Each structure stands twice: as C-alpha cells, then as structure tokens.
C-alpha cells in the first residue's frame, strides 16, 4: 500500500521557524519561568540579544551595502517605505484604540511599523519573481544597517511612555545591548567573517535558538504577570484584520508608487518585496530590550505579520514569475542593458 505524500498548497509556505516560535509560546504558557528561573532566563536573554547583534554585525557587509548606493533612488524608496510610510500608517492606526485594538496591541502594531525590512525572504521572493536580486540584497542589507540605529530612535520618539518608559538610562541600555555588539561585529568582521561564512549553518541554528530564548523569556513573563488575559479571540481577530489591511496598503503603495517613479519591472519587484516586509529576526531581540516586561504583547503583532507576509508574498512572487517576459534575464530588464534599472530607466510592458 502506497502512502500518499502530504503537500501544502503553493500559497502556504511552511516556515519551520514560525512553527518553532509557536511551540515556544506554548511551552511558555505551560511552563513559564518564574522566580530564580526567570532571573536566569533574563540574564541568558541579555547575552543572547548581544550575541545576535554581534552576528548581524559580522554577517552584514558594510562595503556591499554602501556600494549598492549607486542605485540610490531604489534604496531611498525602500527606506522611505520602511521608516517613513510604515510609521505614518502605524501612527494613523492610533484612532483604532480602544474600539478595535487595545493599547498594548496597538503598541505592538506601531513597533512592527518601525523595525527594518527583512533580507533573506525579500531576496528569495525577488528571485522567484525574476526581479532585481542584487538590488534586493543591497536594499535589505542597507535597511538592516540603518535600522540598528533608527528603529530605537523612532521607538523613543513615537512610543514614548508606552514602550516601557524611554529614559536616558533606557537609551544607554539599548546602546549597550544592541549597538555596541553590532559595531563590535562590524569591526571584527575582517577576522571572524570567514569563520562565520564557513559555519553559517551552525551559527544559523545558534541565532535562531537565541531568538527562541528571547520569545520564551518574554512570553513567560507575560504569563506570570497575567498579561495574556488582555487578549480575547475577538481582539486577536481584529488585529489580524488590521494587519491584513496594512500589508495590502503597503503592497499597493510600493507597486504603483514605484511605477509612477519610473522604475523598470525588475526594480519594481525588488521594491515591492523589500519595501512591504518587516524583519522578525531583527524585531524580536529589539523588542526584548525596548519593552521589558511588556515584550510578549509587543512582539505578537510582528509574529503574526511575519507569517502573513510570507503567505501573501509567495502568491505574488509566483504570479510575477508567470507574467515575466520570456526574454527577461535576472538582473537585467527585458528592454536591454541599462534600461529599467534603479538609475531610473522605464519600460512600458509587463507591469508589476
């Protein structure tokens, strides 16, 4: 008897990391760390966050990100979407409180709008859609580089007291936990970058494990403090609906906006995927430092948005790939070299 292999629909990408996050949340709900165990978990989380940002500094090639600035129009467009349009929309959502969203959920939604763009999935979807992959790499890298500094500053400006109280001591803590390890990784990249590249797979497990530890500590503290009693199924459904609208608006703005700005098809694809997405890997450790005891509710909108953007962008990437001109070559517009690039070339057919 032959067993039928179970396959997922093409529009539903299986993200094992998301499943691990869900399992970690379940573990925190059943066995939350408390007392001395919570103290140990908090200390381990501090070390894990510093380690994460050290790895980000080691992996991120500043030279490649800066070399990509020759496509300055494309990068400015992605940065404007990530750190200007998203925060404006998040601020506008303040009118949904308390009728649709609670204050803690709105704080998480606004924080979601402040984190940098993702790198890996933007590159993957741009490649599937036959877009400008080098531009997506540079845009994601530059967004991550800027976000290390800009996200905490925007959080201090827009979240105010809702972020757990931003003070001079808080900004020093952010600098010590996030910025200093990142800069250390950048400075040591020359010597340890090769080691990190050779052991990318092992270090990938290490940094994902660190993120899971951050999630466990945050949700454990939320369980101990009874924060989860504030989230009802109706509020959770409302949050999902709001995030669906947010993602739809950003996809439309990046698509039609990039066309109006005169970008070619491949560059428009890179802008759509890099400008509409948010990084779960960067946002979770940042939230643990910025929000402290309130981190569990603060990261919930980001975790939900992450899976939503994966499913929607998987559909879009395959759709773009089906409508791509046959003569198009990745990294080069169908109109020929020098046309439709980030330098500002345009092309009439094949719209995104």
Legacy VTK file of the C-alpha trace (Angstrom):
# vtk DataFile Version 3.0
C-alpha trace
ASCII
DATASET POLYDATA
POINTS 352 float
0.000 0.000 0.000
1.446 3.304 -1.095
1.324 6.206 1.264
0.176 9.446 -0.249
2.618 12.265 0.353
1.074 15.258 2.066
1.866 18.514 0.294
0.978 22.053 1.265
-0.738 24.457 -1.123
1.697 26.623 -3.092
0.323 29.724 -1.388
1.086 28.363 2.094
4.874 28.227 2.630
5.858 26.067 5.576
8.123 28.136 7.805
9.602 25.783 10.381
10.906 28.723 12.372
7.361 30.055 12.776
6.270 26.609 13.970
9.151 26.638 16.454
8.043 30.072 17.661
4.503 28.798 18.185
5.854 25.816 20.095
7.981 28.122 22.253
4.940 30.250 23.064
3.051 27.092 24.025
5.936 25.990 26.257
5.974 29.392 27.973
2.220 29.113 28.539
2.500 25.644 30.099
5.836 26.034 31.909
6.594 29.741 32.395
9.886 30.666 34.021
9.349 32.258 37.416
11.379 33.160 40.479
15.035 32.211 40.177
14.432 30.551 36.814
13.091 33.859 35.474
16.229 35.651 36.689
18.401 33.108 34.893
16.258 33.424 31.747
16.556 37.222 31.812
20.340 37.014 32.092
20.522 34.467 29.291
18.283 36.675 27.154
20.602 39.652 27.630
23.553 37.555 26.455
21.520 36.100 23.565
20.483 39.546 22.285
24.067 40.808 22.400
25.195 37.660 20.576
22.520 38.119 17.916
23.529 41.672 17.121
27.199 40.725 17.141
26.391 38.110 14.481
24.397 40.682 12.497
27.447 42.937 12.534
29.744 40.116 11.423
27.469 38.993 8.593
26.462 42.376 7.198
28.907 43.630 4.592
29.007 47.382 5.048
31.004 47.736 1.836
28.364 45.888 -0.201
25.581 47.937 1.351
27.401 51.204 0.631
28.469 50.086 -2.868
24.818 49.499 -3.615
24.132 53.189 -3.051
24.804 53.784 -6.747
21.160 52.680 -7.004
20.313 55.446 -4.579
16.793 56.072 -5.895
15.773 52.471 -5.267
17.306 52.371 -1.791
15.796 55.685 -0.776
12.422 54.398 -1.931
12.730 51.234 0.183
13.991 53.205 3.193
11.116 55.686 2.837
8.605 52.822 2.777
10.228 51.096 5.762
10.952 54.023 8.063
8.516 56.709 6.884
5.366 55.306 5.270
5.048 52.356 7.660
5.395 54.569 10.784
2.885 57.071 9.369
0.351 54.296 8.838
1.096 52.890 12.281
0.569 56.303 13.855
-2.707 56.720 11.963
-3.914 53.410 13.421
-3.987 55.142 16.809
-7.600 56.000 16.002
-8.488 52.304 16.320
-7.836 52.396 20.089
-9.764 51.314 22.137
-12.594 50.367 19.772
-10.690 47.832 17.632
-7.295 47.395 19.296
-6.262 47.559 22.925
-3.416 49.882 23.907
-0.862 47.038 24.297
-1.769 45.542 20.902
-1.572 48.958 19.273
1.867 49.472 20.821
2.962 46.189 19.239
1.450 47.199 15.899
3.284 50.524 15.972
6.537 48.790 16.893
6.011 46.436 13.943
5.932 49.506 11.693
9.322 50.653 12.999
11.522 47.583 12.506
13.754 47.224 9.419
12.954 45.256 6.305
13.791 41.581 6.095
16.718 40.392 3.991
16.510 36.653 3.258
12.844 36.362 2.281
12.946 39.591 0.242
15.838 38.156 -1.766
14.125 34.778 -2.162
10.811 36.224 -3.371
12.549 38.710 -5.681
14.484 35.827 -7.218
11.330 33.726 -7.709
9.575 36.690 -9.329
12.581 37.279 -11.654
13.281 40.694 -10.224
16.477 42.611 -9.497
18.114 40.317 -6.951
21.301 42.400 -6.422
19.114 45.420 -5.663
17.077 43.383 -3.155
20.274 42.226 -1.437
21.606 45.781 -1.108
18.221 47.223 -0.090
17.700 44.646 2.654
21.270 44.976 3.924
21.129 48.765 3.980
17.759 48.689 5.744
19.192 46.402 8.436
22.228 48.637 8.834
20.105 51.766 9.244
17.533 50.010 11.427
20.023 49.192 14.186
20.128 52.914 14.978
16.884 54.248 13.524
14.398 51.738 14.982
15.246 52.505 18.659
15.223 56.246 17.914
11.823 56.053 16.208
10.523 53.923 19.078
11.664 56.533 21.580
10.006 59.272 19.519
6.684 57.600 18.677
6.091 55.155 21.514
7.085 57.394 24.414
5.899 56.030 27.747
4.046 53.156 26.041
7.356 51.478 25.270
8.125 50.727 28.859
9.412 54.214 29.582
12.225 55.622 27.439
14.759 57.487 29.530
18.436 58.290 29.349
19.137 55.006 31.150
16.924 53.211 28.657
18.816 54.632 25.695
22.128 53.645 27.313
20.769 50.110 27.774
19.727 50.000 24.120
23.163 51.160 23.023
24.915 48.565 25.191
22.658 45.668 24.208
22.184 46.415 20.503
24.553 48.983 19.051
27.813 48.069 20.804
27.661 44.335 19.885
26.701 45.246 16.302
29.638 47.661 15.960
31.940 45.073 17.523
30.839 42.579 14.888
31.495 45.114 12.140
34.970 45.897 13.497
35.885 42.214 13.881
34.329 41.157 10.591
37.709 41.215 8.871
38.990 38.469 11.172
35.885 36.423 12.031
33.820 36.969 8.863
35.400 33.970 7.135
34.706 31.728 10.125
31.087 32.898 10.217
30.689 32.221 6.495
32.170 28.723 6.769
29.938 27.840 9.712
26.839 29.659 8.506
24.559 26.677 9.099
25.667 26.104 12.703
25.529 29.802 13.528
22.098 29.952 11.898
20.853 27.398 14.423
22.549 29.390 17.191
20.934 32.720 16.337
17.516 31.152 15.823
17.902 29.407 19.145
18.733 32.770 20.703
15.554 34.256 19.251
13.523 31.359 20.647
15.064 32.031 24.066
14.062 35.686 23.789
10.493 34.679 22.924
10.318 32.158 25.784
11.533 34.711 28.347
9.147 37.402 27.084
6.072 35.180 26.992
6.942 33.587 30.336
6.999 36.987 31.978
3.727 37.797 30.276
2.144 34.645 31.694
3.427 35.330 35.205
2.098 38.891 35.088
-1.242 37.814 33.627
-0.826 39.969 30.530
-2.480 37.407 28.245
-5.840 37.897 29.922
-5.959 41.181 27.987
-6.127 39.391 24.616
-9.513 37.955 23.647
-10.219 36.000 20.433
-12.199 38.982 19.121
-9.249 41.329 19.693
-6.905 38.841 18.054
-9.164 38.627 15.006
-9.316 42.415 14.847
-5.518 42.582 14.960
-5.250 40.138 12.060
-7.724 42.204 10.034
-5.804 45.417 10.723
-2.516 43.788 9.713
-4.091 42.435 6.521
-5.151 45.974 5.610
-1.679 47.307 6.483
0.060 44.737 4.277
-2.373 45.345 1.412
-1.832 49.107 1.563
1.954 48.724 1.555
1.907 46.279 -1.362
-0.252 48.660 -3.384
1.863 51.692 -2.488
5.148 50.002 -3.351
3.759 48.614 -6.603
2.014 51.680 -8.012
4.380 54.152 -6.368
7.492 52.549 -7.883
5.808 52.556 -11.299
4.994 56.254 -11.008
8.604 56.916 -10.039
9.738 55.398 -13.334
11.390 52.183 -12.152
11.651 49.210 -14.510
9.875 45.933 -13.898
12.719 44.149 -12.113
13.380 47.078 -9.810
9.668 47.403 -9.036
9.644 43.776 -7.924
12.592 44.387 -5.582
10.871 47.473 -4.142
7.575 45.613 -3.600
9.199 42.782 -1.645
11.809 44.817 0.259
9.553 47.797 0.962
6.484 45.930 2.241
8.092 43.429 4.617
9.321 43.505 8.192
12.108 41.524 9.859
11.066 39.123 12.607
14.689 38.205 13.356
15.674 41.825 13.993
12.424 42.881 15.665
12.188 40.201 18.375
15.504 40.915 20.132
14.944 44.662 19.798
11.545 44.313 21.486
13.038 42.409 24.422
15.325 45.366 25.127
12.816 48.127 24.383
9.743 46.766 26.175
10.997 44.594 29.021
8.039 43.024 30.830
5.611 44.092 28.092
7.603 42.410 25.299
5.229 39.449 24.927
2.306 41.531 23.657
4.635 43.851 21.772
6.021 41.051 19.583
2.676 39.328 18.921
1.697 41.633 16.009
5.145 41.193 14.458
4.947 37.392 14.660
1.503 37.361 13.017
2.540 39.853 10.340
5.616 37.772 9.538
3.611 34.674 8.617
1.022 36.749 6.774
3.642 38.433 4.600
5.225 35.067 3.786
1.938 33.629 2.503
0.903 36.703 0.517
4.338 37.331 -0.992
4.640 33.674 -2.012
1.490 34.095 -4.114
2.689 37.385 -5.596
6.151 36.051 -6.437
4.723 33.144 -8.420
2.271 35.464 -10.161
5.056 37.852 -11.178
7.130 34.911 -12.419
4.276 33.722 -14.662
3.822 37.174 -16.205
7.549 37.864 -16.690
8.696 38.412 -20.314
10.392 35.303 -21.696
13.478 37.225 -22.726
13.987 38.722 -19.265
17.182 37.706 -17.500
17.523 38.123 -13.729
19.378 41.345 -13.020
18.636 42.770 -16.460
15.392 44.272 -17.733
13.790 42.802 -20.822
14.258 46.099 -22.616
18.013 45.526 -22.590
21.057 46.527 -20.558
20.840 49.921 -18.959
17.045 50.031 -19.239
14.614 49.786 -16.312
17.350 49.843 -13.680
17.420 51.645 -10.390
19.103 54.521 -12.159
15.667 55.458 -13.396
15.035 53.666 -16.689
11.435 52.794 -17.577
9.724 50.188 -19.659
6.123 50.163 -20.808
5.096 46.484 -20.945
4.921 43.874 -18.197
3.567 45.714 -15.211
4.005 44.649 -11.603
LINES 1 353
352 0 1 2 3 4 5 6 7 8 9 10 11 12 13 14 15 16 17 18 19 20 21 22 23 24 25 26 27 28 29 30 31 32 33 34 35 36 37 38 39 40 41 42 43 44 45 46 47 48 49 50 51 52 53 54 55 56 57 58 59 60 61 62 63 64 65 66 67 68 69 70 71 72 73 74 75 76 77 78 79 80 81 82 83 84 85 86 87 88 89 90 91 92 93 94 95 96 97 98 99 100 101 102 103 104 105 106 107 108 109 110 111 112 113 114 115 116 117 118 119 120 121 122 123 124 125 126 127 128 129 130 131 132 133 134 135 136 137 138 139 140 141 142 143 144 145 146 147 148 149 150 151 152 153 154 155 156 157 158 159 160 161 162 163 164 165 166 167 168 169 170 171 172 173 174 175 176 177 178 179 180 181 182 183 184 185 186 187 188 189 190 191 192 193 194 195 196 197 198 199 200 201 202 203 204 205 206 207 208 209 210 211 212 213 214 215 216 217 218 219 220 221 222 223 224 225 226 227 228 229 230 231 232 233 234 235 236 237 238 239 240 241 242 243 244 245 246 247 248 249 250 251 252 253 254 255 256 257 258 259 260 261 262 263 264 265 266 267 268 269 270 271 272 273 274 275 276 277 278 279 280 281 282 283 284 285 286 287 288 289 290 291 292 293 294 295 296 297 298 299 300 301 302 303 304 305 306 307 308 309 310 311 312 313 314 315 316 317 318 319 320 321 322 323 324 325 326 327 328 329 330 331 332 333 334 335 336 337 338 339 340 341 342 343 344 345 346 347 348 349 350 351
